[in-house]
Amino acid sequence: MQYSKWAKERYDRLKDKPEYLAVKLMIEINDQLYNRMEELGLSQYDLAERIGKSQSYVSKLLNHGTNMTLKTLAALAMALELDIEPPVFKPKKLSVKPGEELARRPSTDNVKLRKFVSAE
């Protein structure tokens, strides 16, 4: 696909901005949610009932680029019987020489999970 000079310049200016990445993620998430709704034969109204919200709330989330919280995303995934995996964060440029290892921060996932579960 051939883009105009204007479109290419605009893309080059925006591609490293958080808003661009947020919209890209939102489109991908919404696409997956809609695909699952279609697989299950659910309408926005049906999904709204499953999460205890109004159909207009679900419409805003899925159609109007509303920034949803992780808790809302989890509720939608549970209502649609979906598993969510954490996103993969990768460095843009790897500055480690071959044979060297990256210094890693010890994982705190188990500690955080234990605190969360014991708080309930």
N, C-alpha and C positions, 0 to 999 in steps of 0.2 A: 504494500500500500504506500503510495506516494503522498507525503504530507506537504502542505504549503510551507513556505519559508516562515510565515507568521506563526503557524501551528508549531513548527519545530522550535522556534525561538521561545515561544510561550512554554512549551514542555520543558525545555532546558532550564528556564527560570524557575519553574514550579516543582520539578521532580525531586528536589532535595528539601522541600518544605514539609512540615508535619501535616499540614492540611491535605496535601496530595496523598500521602501515605494513609491518612485516616479515611479518605474517600475511597481509596483503592481497597482497603480492608472492609469497609462498610459494604461496598458493592459485592465483594466475594462472600461475606457472611450472609447478606440478604439473599443472594442467589442460592446458596446452600439451604437456607431456611425455606425459601419458596419451593425448591425442588423436593424437599422432604414433605412439605405440606401437600404437594401434588401427589407424591407417592402414597400418602396416607388418606388422600381424598378429603383434606381439611380446608375449610374456608378460613378467612381472617376471623370471622365470628366464632368458629369452632376453636381456633387457637386462643382467642381472647378468653373464652369460657374456661379453657384448660389452665390458663395462668391467672385467672381471677381479675381480668381487666376488661375494658370496653373494646369493641371492635375498632372504634376510632383511634384508640391508643395504639393498637397493633398496626393499624394503617399508617399512623405517623412514624412508627419505628421502621416499617418495611418500605415505605414509599417516599418519605420526605427527608431522608438523611438525618433523622434524629439520632443524636449520640446516645447510645444505650450504655448502661452500666454493666459491669461484669455479672452482677447479680441478675439483672434482667436477661442477659444472654444465657446464663445458666438456667433460668426458669424456662426460657423458650426451648432450649435444648432438651430439657427434661420433658417438657410437654410434647415435644416431637420425637421423643425416644431416641435421642442422639447422644453420642459420647463426644466430649470435647477434649482435645489434647492441647497442651500449652503451645503457643507459637514458637517457632524456631528463630532465634536471633543469631545472625551471623555477622562477623565483621566484614565491612565493605572491602577493606584491603588487609591482607594478612601480612604483618610486618615481622613474622617469625621466620628465621632462616631454616632451611631444611635440616633436620636432625635436632633442632631445639624444641623444647616443649613450652606450651603456654602455662603461665602460673595461673592456677585455678583457686578460687575461693572455695573453702569447704562448703558442701551442701548443707543447707539448713532446712530442707524440705521436711524431713521427719520430725524435727523439733517443732516447726511451725504447725504441722498437722497434729501432733500430740497436744499442743496448746489449744488448738481450735477444737478438737474433739473433747478434751477435758473441760472446756468452757461451757459446753452444752448441758 
